[in-house]
Amino acid sequence: MAEQHTPVQGTLDDLGTPLSESTFVVVDLETTGTRADAAGITEIGAVKVRGGEVVGEFSTLVNPGLPIPPFITLLTGITQAMVAPAPAVDAVLPGFLEFAGLERGAILVAHNAPFDVGFLRAACAEHGHDWPSPQVVDTVRLARRLVTREEVPNHKLGTLAGYFGVPDQPTHRALDDARATVGVLHGLLERLGSFGVDTAEELRRFRSAPTAAQRGKRRIAENVPAAPGVYVFTDAKGDALYVGKSTNLRRRVRTYFTGSEKRGRIREMAALVEGVTPIVCETGLEAEVRELRLIAERKPPYNRRSRNPERSPWLKLTREDFPRLSIVRAVRDDGAPYLGPFGSARAAERAREALHQAFPLRQCTRRITPKNPTAACVLFELGRCGAPCSGAESAADYAVHADAAQSAMTADPSAVVERITAQISELSAQLRYEEAADHRDRLAAFLTAAARSQRLAALSAIPELVAAAPASGDSGALRPGWEVHVVRHGRLVNSGLMEPGADAAEFVSALTGTAESVFPGPGPAPCASAWEMECVLRWLEGPGVRLAESTEGWTCPVNGAEKYRHLTDWDRGGGLSALSHR
């Protein structure tokens, strides 16, 4: 961990790229028609502006290689004679692209942008230039959101230029119209400022003017730090309304009170918000985990996911003389193998059906004792159960099936895979695709849960693990230092940012010495929710992560369910019929 990476500094400040520091390239095209695949460009005009000042202009006629229709000449004044000596578009494009600097982060602006962008993209494709896919601002669409019909009769360029008092009026010539669009853009950006849109990122997300409730609550973000962490929106009583995370708390909180927020439920929440509690975190992983824990603890009404992890279903092979598969809501310290947690009871039921297809386990819920035999059910006649209830199968014989089911759940699911894929192939060959699809879904549910359980169990088996990775800052850019995390039995118990030049051994010793104590428990996720552990696993498996210390080996079963991940994402269209030909 002594090695240090040279940090790559991001280009954003703590609130994103201010609009006053953003470069806008305002472009206008004149063409021979309206369709990029059937018309050509006759003129390109562009104005580059930054901070309200013009920093460059680009203008050229273009030979379209096509006749200019008379009505186009009447509209623009551009004649065939004017474009005859002009360069073709393939000669013009390199100069325009270099001027625009779209690959360097400039924002492309046009009035009715899909028209101009469509022609430019088509020209680039035709002549072998990569289209840089810049952020695009369409002043028509922006004006429709910001300038009402009570203010202007329409949103044409000439109308808006007159409304905003732009000195450069449009003339249907490219440079004149680009200059007029610059004036309109500045008028619209001034209005955006009153809605709290001050950065290029907020402009990209802007969809409509914020509600009155949103505008009135912008003050809430004033004292929020520009740091990574978790935020909790609260109502007048201090109850949590919503919990979220961000690499930049201030910037994220601000977005809830601007037009960039379009979710109806969140706009509704904005009317109830009276405060926000920021919780600064050292690392992004710590923020992820804290968010999940707070959602589970406080159950905020406007969070939809992860509110009730304790209610997730599990599939259990019971501990009794004749074990059976049972769907339960809690993991107990009873020595039984557990599969899950599942996202729904239906998924758990499908996984149970998959195991029943592979192993002749009993499906009745009664307690079986040798002294009180009962009549066998229809499953015995179908060969799907040995009828231990009637005494037809001994405890020792039944244990063979139960042990095989336990092995499939915890170590090697090949028996389930072989059995069900053979059935799918047979059904597909008979063109019974709906039945085959049911089998496929059962197998996918089982394998998904088995892979999840085995990954979680492997991590929770390690009493203590310490790992580090190069620190990442806002927008994913590297920052000086290392993020170090301590994980015990799958639970994140401490996090820290080790500064460059620090003594690694001392830092890790201090981090582990102040970490939360955790004791092992039953099931694949005994000390933390499965969702928290999966956050930890994603980070551990990410690029640049190094294991510093581990008290046990981190291993999964050699022939575990991970081996069959490809069977959880079958092609819903042709996968079934293809399987029968393997």
C-alpha positions in Angstrom: 0.0 0.0 0.0 3.0 2.3 0.0 2.7 2.8 -3.8 1.0 6.0 -4.7 -0.9 6.9 -7.9 -0.5 10.3 -9.5 -3.9 11.9 -9.0 -5.9 13.0 -12.0 -7.7 16.2 -11.2 -11.3 16.6 -12.4 -12.4 19.6 -14.4 -15.5 20.3 -12.2 -15.4 22.5 -9.2 -17.5 21.6 -6.2 -20.7 22.6 -7.8 -20.0 21.4 -11.3 -19.0 23.5 -14.3 -20.5 27.0 -13.8 -22.4 28.3 -16.8 -20.3 31.5 -16.7 -17.2 29.3 -17.3 -18.8 27.0 -19.9 -18.0 27.4 -23.6 -21.1 27.5 -25.9 -20.8 27.0 -29.7 -23.9 28.4 -31.3 -24.4 27.1 -34.8 -26.8 27.7 -37.6 -26.9 25.9 -41.0 -28.5 26.8 -44.3 -29.4 23.8 -46.5 -31.1 22.8 -49.7 -33.9 21.0 -47.9 -35.1 19.6 -44.6 -33.9 16.0 -44.7 -30.2 15.3 -44.1 -30.3 12.2 -46.2 -31.6 14.1 -49.3 -30.3 17.6 -48.9 -27.0 19.3 -48.6 -25.5 22.1 -46.5 -25.1 25.5 -48.2 -23.7 27.6 -45.3 -22.4 27.1 -41.8 -22.2 29.9 -39.3 -21.1 29.5 -35.7 -20.3 31.8 -32.7 -18.3 30.7 -29.7 -19.1 32.4 -26.5 -17.9 32.1 -22.9 -18.9 34.2 -19.9 -21.3 36.3 -22.0 -18.5 37.3 -24.4 -17.9 36.3 -28.0 -14.5 34.6 -28.3 -14.7 33.5 -32.0 -16.8 33.2 -35.1 -16.9 30.8 -38.0 -18.6 31.4 -41.3 -18.4 29.8 -44.7 -20.5 29.0 -47.8 -20.6 25.3 -48.7 -21.0 23.7 -52.1 -23.8 21.2 -51.5 -23.2 19.3 -54.7 -26.9 19.7 -55.4 -29.1 22.3 -57.1 -30.5 24.9 -54.8 -34.3 25.0 -55.1 -35.7 28.4 -56.1 -37.7 28.7 -52.9 -34.5 28.2 -50.8 -32.8 31.0 -52.8 -35.8 33.2 -52.2 -35.7 32.5 -48.5 -31.9 32.8 -47.9 -30.6 34.8 -50.8 -28.0 32.1 -51.5 -27.7 31.3 -55.2 -26.1 28.5 -57.2 -23.5 31.0 -58.4 -22.6 31.9 -54.8 -21.8 28.3 -53.7 -20.2 27.2 -57.0 -16.7 28.3 -56.0 -17.2 27.3 -52.3 -15.5 24.3 -50.7 -17.4 21.0 -50.4 -18.6 19.9 -46.9 -15.8 17.3 -46.5 -13.3 20.2 -46.8 -15.2 22.4 -44.4 -15.9 19.9 -41.6 -12.4 19.6 -40.1 -12.1 23.3 -39.7 -15.5 23.6 -38.2 -14.9 20.7 -35.7 -11.6 22.2 -34.7 -13.2 25.6 -34.2 -16.1 24.2 -32.2 -14.0 22.1 -29.8 -16.9 19.8 -29.0 -14.5 17.0 -28.0 -13.1 19.4 -25.4 -16.4 19.9 -23.6 -17.9 22.8 -25.5 -21.7 22.8 -25.5 -23.4 22.9 -28.9 -26.4 25.3 -29.2 -28.9 25.7 -32.0 -32.4 27.0 -32.6 -34.3 23.8 -33.4 -31.2 21.8 -32.7 -32.3 18.4 -34.1 -32.3 19.9 -37.6 -28.7 21.3 -37.4 -27.3 18.4 -35.4 -28.9 16.0 -37.8 -27.1 17.5 -40.8 -23.8 17.8 -39.0 -23.9 14.2 -37.7 -24.8 12.9 -41.2 -22.0 14.8 -42.8 -19.5 13.5 -40.3 -20.7 9.9 -40.9 -20.5 10.3 -44.6 -17.0 11.7 -44.6 -15.4 9.6 -42.0 -15.4 11.9 -39.0 -16.4 10.7 -35.5 -19.3 12.8 -34.2 -18.2 13.9 -30.7 -21.7 13.6 -29.2 -21.6 16.9 -27.2 -24.1 18.3 -24.7 -26.7 20.0 -26.9 -29.0 22.9 -26.0 -32.0 23.5 -28.2 -33.1 27.1 -27.6 -36.6 26.3 -29.0 -37.3 23.6 -26.4 -35.7 25.7 -23.7 -37.8 28.7 -24.6 -41.0 26.7 -24.5 -40.2 25.8 -20.9 -39.2 29.3 -19.8 -41.1 31.8 -22.0 -44.9 31.5 -21.8 -47.4 32.1 -24.6 -48.6 35.1 -22.6 -45.2 36.7 -23.3 -44.7 35.7 -26.9 -47.1 34.4 -29.6 -44.6 31.8 -30.7 -41.1 30.6 -30.2 -39.6 31.4 -33.5 -36.1 32.8 -33.5 -37.2 36.2 -34.8 -39.9 36.5 -32.2 -37.6 35.5 -29.3 -34.8 37.8 -30.6 -37.3 40.7 -30.6 -38.6 39.8 -27.1 -35.2 39.7 -25.6 -34.0 42.9 -27.4 -31.3 41.1 -29.3 -29.5 43.6 -31.6 -28.6 40.9 -34.2 -31.9 40.0 -35.9 -32.1 36.7 -37.9 -32.0 37.0 -41.7 -31.9 33.3 -42.8 -28.2 33.6 -43.3 -26.1 31.3 -41.1 -23.9 33.7 -39.2 -26.6 36.3 -38.7 -29.0 33.6 -37.3 -26.2 32.2 -35.1 -25.6 35.7 -33.7 -29.3 36.1 -33.0 -29.4 32.7 -31.3 -26.5 33.9 -29.0 -28.7 36.7 -27.8 -31.7 34.4 -27.2 -29.4 32.0 -25.4 -28.2 34.7 -23.0 -31.8 35.7 -22.3 -32.8 32.2 -21.5 -29.7 31.5 -19.3 -30.6 34.6 -17.3 -34.0 33.2 -16.6 -32.5 29.8 -15.7 -30.5 31.5 -12.9 -33.7 32.4 -11.1 -34.6 28.7 -11.1 -31.3 27.7 -9.4 -29.7 26.4 -12.6 -26.1 27.6 -12.5 -24.0 24.8 -13.9 -23.7 22.9 -17.1 -24.7 19.7 -15.3 -27.9 21.3 -14.0 -28.7 22.7 -17.5 -28.3 19.2 -19.0 -30.9 17.8 -16.5 -33.3 20.8 -16.7 -36.7 19.7 -18.1 -39.1 22.3 -16.8 -39.4 25.2 -14.4 -39.4 24.0 -10.7 -42.6 24.2 -8.7 -43.2 27.0 -6.3 -42.5 24.5 -3.4 -39.1 23.6 -5.0 -38.1 27.2 -5.5 -39.0 28.1 -1.9 -36.8 25.3 -0.4 -33.6 26.1 -2.2 -32.3 27.7 0.9 -32.0 24.2 2.4 -28.9 23.4 0.4 -27.0 26.6 1.4 -25.0 25.1 4.3 -24.6 21.6 2.9 -20.9 20.7 2.4 -19.5 20.0 -1.0 -18.2 16.6 0.1 -19.1 12.9 -0.4 -21.7 11.4 1.9 -25.3 10.8 2.7 -28.2 13.3 3.0 -31.5 12.8 4.9 -34.4 15.1 4.0 -36.7 15.7 7.0 -40.1 17.2 7.6 -41.3 19.7 10.2 -41.3 17.0 12.9 -37.8 15.8 12.0 -39.0 12.5 10.5 -37.0 11.2 7.6 -38.7 11.7 4.2 -35.9 10.5 1.9 -32.3 9.3 2.1 -29.8 9.5 -0.7 -26.0 9.5 -1.3 -23.7 11.6 -3.5 -20.1 12.3 -4.2 -21.0 16.0 -3.8 -23.7 16.5 -1.2 -24.3 20.2 -1.9 -24.7 19.8 -5.7 -27.0 16.8 -5.3 -29.2 18.4 -2.7 -29.6 21.5 -4.9 -30.9 19.5 -7.8 -34.1 18.6 -5.8 -35.1 22.2 -5.9 -34.5 23.0 -9.6 -36.3 22.1 -12.8 -33.9 19.2 -13.3 -35.9 17.1 -10.9 -38.9 15.6 -12.8 -40.0 12.7 -10.5 -43.5 13.4 -9.4 -43.1 11.8 -6.0 -39.9 13.7 -5.3 -41.5 17.0 -6.4 -44.3 16.1 -3.9 -41.7 15.5 -1.2 -40.1 18.9 -1.9 -43.3 20.5 -0.5 -42.8 18.7 2.8 -39.1 19.1 3.3 -38.1 21.4 6.1 -34.5 20.4 6.6 -31.6 18.2 5.4 -29.1 16.4 7.5 -25.8 15.8 5.7 -23.5 13.0 6.8 -20.0 13.4 5.4 -18.2 10.1 4.6 -14.6 9.4 4.0 -15.3 7.1 1.0 -18.0 6.3 -1.6 -18.4 2.8 -0.2 -19.0 4.2 3.3 -21.7 6.5 1.8 -23.4 3.5 0.0 -23.5 1.5 3.2 -24.7 4.3 5.4 -27.5 5.0 2.9 -28.7 1.4 3.1 -28.5 1.3 6.8 -30.4 4.6 7.3 -33.1 3.5 4.8 -33.6 0.2 6.7 -33.6 1.9 10.1 -35.7 5.0 9.4 -37.9 3.6 6.5 -38.4 7.0 4.8 -41.7 7.0 2.8 -40.2 8.4 -0.4 -37.5 5.7 -0.7 -38.8 2.8 -2.6 -35.9 0.3 -2.3 -34.2 -1.3 0.6 -36.7 -0.2 3.2 -37.5 -3.6 4.6 -34.6 -6.0 4.2 -35.8 -7.9 7.2 -38.9 -9.0 5.3 -37.1 -10.6 2.4 -37.9 -14.3 1.9 -35.3 -17.1 2.2 -35.5 -20.7 1.2 -34.6 -23.1 4.0 -34.0 -26.9 4.1 -35.4 -27.7 7.5 -33.5 -29.6 10.2 -35.6 -32.6 11.1 -35.7 -36.4 10.4 -37.2 -35.8 7.0 -36.2 -32.3 5.9 -38.4 -30.2 3.6 -38.0 -26.9 1.7 -39.6 -24.0 3.5 -39.9 -20.3 2.6 -39.2 -18.2 5.7 -38.8 -14.6 6.6 -35.9 -14.9 9.0 -32.6 -16.8 9.3 -32.3 -18.7 12.6 -29.4 -20.3 14.3 -30.6 -23.8 13.7 -27.8 -25.2 11.5 -30.1 -25.4 8.4 -28.9 -24.3 5.0 -30.5 -21.1 3.6 -30.8 -19.8 0.1 -31.4 -16.1 -0.6 -32.5 -13.5 0.2 -35.0 -13.4 -2.7 -36.4 -10.2 -4.1 -40.0 -11.7 -3.9 -41.9 -14.6 -2.6 -42.6 -15.7 -6.2 -38.8 -16.0 -6.9 -38.4 -18.1 -3.8 -41.2 -20.3 -4.8 -39.6 -20.8 -8.3 -36.3 -21.8 -6.7 -38.1 -24.3 -4.5 -39.9 -25.7 -7.5 -36.5 -26.2 -9.2 -35.1 -28.2 -6.3 -38.3 -30.3 -6.2 -37.8 -31.1 -9.9 -34.3 -32.3 -9.2 -34.8 -34.1 -5.9 -37.7 -36.2 -4.6 -38.1 -34.3 -1.4 -41.5 -34.3 0.5 -43.7 -31.3 0.0 -46.1 -31.9 2.8 -45.8 -29.8 6.0 -46.9 -32.4 8.6 -44.4 -33.8 11.1 -43.4 -37.4 10.2 -42.8 -40.0 12.9 -42.4 -43.7 12.4 -45.1 -44.4 14.9 -47.8 -42.5 13.0 -47.6 -43.4 9.3 -50.1 -41.7 6.9 -51.3 -42.6 3.4 -49.0 -41.4 0.6 -50.1 -38.6 -1.6 -50.2 -38.4 -5.4 -46.5 -37.3 -5.6 -45.6 -40.9 -4.6 -47.5 -42.2 -7.5 -45.8 -39.7 -9.8 -42.4 -40.8 -8.6 -41.6 -37.4 -7.2 -41.5 -38.4 -3.5 -40.5 -41.7 -1.8 -43.4 -41.3 0.7 -41.5 -41.4 4.0 -44.8 -40.4 5.6 -46.2 -43.9 4.9 -43.0 -45.7 5.9 -42.2 -46.6 2.3 -38.8 -44.7 2.5 -36.5 -44.9 5.5 -34.9 -41.9 7.2 -31.5 -43.1 5.9 -32.7 -43.4 2.3 -34.5 -40.0 2.5 -31.3 -38.4 3.9 -29.5 -39.1 0.6 -32.0 -36.8 -1.2 -31.8 -34.2 1.5 -28.0 -34.2 1.5 -28.0 -33.8 -2.3 -30.4 -30.8 -2.1 -28.2 -29.2 0.6 -25.1 -29.7 -1.6 -26.9 -28.1 -4.6 -27.9 -25.1 -2.4 -24.5 -24.5 -0.9 -21.8 -26.0 -3.1 -22.5 -27.7 -6.4 -25.8 -27.1 -8.3 -24.9 -29.3 -11.2 -27.6 -31.9 -10.4 -30.3 -29.3 -10.6 -28.8 -27.8 -13.8 -28.5 -31.2 -15.6 -32.0 -32.3 -14.6 -33.9 -29.1 -15.6 -31.9 -28.3 -18.8 -32.7 -31.8 -20.0 -36.4 -31.2 -19.3 -36.2 -27.8 -21.1 -34.5 -29.5 -24.2 -37.2 -32.1 -24.3 -40.1 -29.6 -24.0 -38.5 -27.4 -26.6 -38.2 -30.3 -29.0 -41.9 -30.9 -28.6 -42.6 -27.1 -29.2 -44.0 -26.8 -25.7 -42.3 -23.4 -25.2 -44.5 -22.0 -22.5 -43.8 -25.0 -20.2 -40.1 -24.8 -21.1 -40.1 -21.1 -20.2 -41.5 -22.0 -16.8 -38.7 -24.5 -16.2 -36.1 -21.9 -17.4 -37.5 -19.3 -14.9 -37.3 -21.8 -12.1 -33.7 -22.7 -12.9 -32.7 -19.0 -13.2 -34.3 -18.2 -9.9 -32.5 -21.0 -8.1 -29.1 -20.3 -9.7 -29.4 -16.6 -9.0 -30.1 -17.2 -5.4 -27.5 -19.9 -5.0 -24.8 -17.7 -6.5 -25.8 -14.8 -4.3 -25.8 -17.0 -1.1 -22.5 -18.6 -1.9 -20.8 -15.2 -2.5 -22.3 -13.8 0.7 -21.3 -16.8 2.7 -17.7 -16.7 1.4 -17.3 -13.1 2.6 -19.1 -13.5 5.9 -16.8 -16.4 6.7 -13.8 -14.1 7.0 -13.5 -12.7 10.6 -11.5 -9.6 9.4 -10.5 -8.3 6.0 -8.7 -5.0 5.2 -8.5 -3.7 1.7 -7.4 -0.5 0.0 -7.8 1.2 -3.4 -6.6 4.5 -4.9 -9.0 7.2 -3.6 -11.6 8.5 -6.0 -13.2 11.9 -5.8 -16.0 13.7 -7.5 -17.0 12.4 -10.9 -14.7 9.4 -10.4 -11.5 11.3 -10.8 -8.6 10.0 -8.6 -7.5 12.1 -5.6 -4.4 11.7 -3.5 -4.3 8.9 -1.0 -5.9 5.5 -0.5 -9.3 4.5 0.6 -9.0 1.8 3.3 -11.9 -0.4 4.5 -12.2 -2.9 7.3 -14.8 -5.7 6.8 -15.7 -8.2 9.5 -17.9 -11.1 8.7 -19.2 -9.2 5.7 -20.0 -6.0 7.6 -18.2 -2.7 6.8 -16.9 -1.7 10.3 -14.6 1.2 9.5 -13.4 3.4 6.7 -10.6 5.9 6.3 -8.7 8.0 3.8 -4.9 7.4 4.1 -3.1 10.5 3.0 0.1 10.3 0.8 3.2 9.6 2.8 1.3 8.1 5.8 2.7 5.0 7.5 0.5 2.2 6.1 1.0 -0.2 9.0 0.1 2.5 11.6 -2.9 3.7 9.7 -4.3 0.2 9.3 -3.6 -0.6 13.0 -5.5 2.5 14.1 -8.4 1.7 11.7 -8.8 -1.9 12.9 -8.3 -0.9 16.5 -11.3 1.5 16.4 -13.5 -0.6 14.2 -16.8 -2.0 15.4 -16.8 -5.5 16.9 -18.7 -8.1 15.0 -19.5 -11.7 16.0 -20.3 -14.5 13.6 -23.9 -15.7 13.1 -26.1 -18.0 11.1 -26.8 -17.8 7.4 -25.0 -16.3 4.4 -25.5 -12.7 5.7 -25.4 -12.9 9.5 -24.0 -9.5 10.4 -25.2 -7.1 7.6 -27.9 -7.0 5.1 -27.3 -8.8 1.8 -27.5 -5.5 0.0 -24.8 -4.0 2.1 -22.6 -7.0 1.6 -23.1 -6.8 -2.1 -21.9 -3.1 -2.1 -18.8 -4.3 -0.3 -18.3 -7.2 -2.8 -18.6 -4.8 -5.7 -16.0 -2.5 -4.2 -13.6 -5.4 -3.4 -13.9 -6.8 -6.9 -13.3 -3.3 -8.5 -10.2 -2.1 -10.3 -7.2 -1.2 -8.2 -8.3 -2.8 -5.0 -5.6 -4.6 -2.9 -6.1 -6.9 0.0 -3.9 -5.7 2.8 -4.9 -8.2 5.5 -7.2 -11.2 5.8 -7.6 -13.6 8.7 -9.1 -16.3 6.4 -8.9 -17.2 2.8 -11.6 -15.7 0.6 -13.0 -18.5 -1.6 -16.2 -19.7 -3.2 -17.1 -23.3 -4.1 -15.1 -24.5 -7.2 -18.2 -25.9 -8.8 -20.6 -23.3 -7.3 -23.5 -21.5 -8.9 -21.3 -18.7 -10.2 -20.2 -21.3 -12.9 -23.7 -21.2 -14.3 -24.4 -17.4 -14.4 -25.0 -17.6 -18.2 -28.1 -19.7 -17.5 -29.7 -16.8 -15.5 -29.8 -14.5 -18.5 -31.2 -16.6 -21.3 -32.4 -14.9 -24.5 -36.1 -14.6 -24.0 -36.7 -14.9 -27.7 -34.6 -17.7 -29.1 -32.8 -19.2 -26.2 -35.2 -22.1 -25.6 -35.3 -23.4 -29.1 -31.5 -23.1 -29.4 -31.0 -25.1 -26.2 -32.6 -28.2 -27.8 -29.9 -28.2 -30.5 -26.9 -28.1 -28.1 
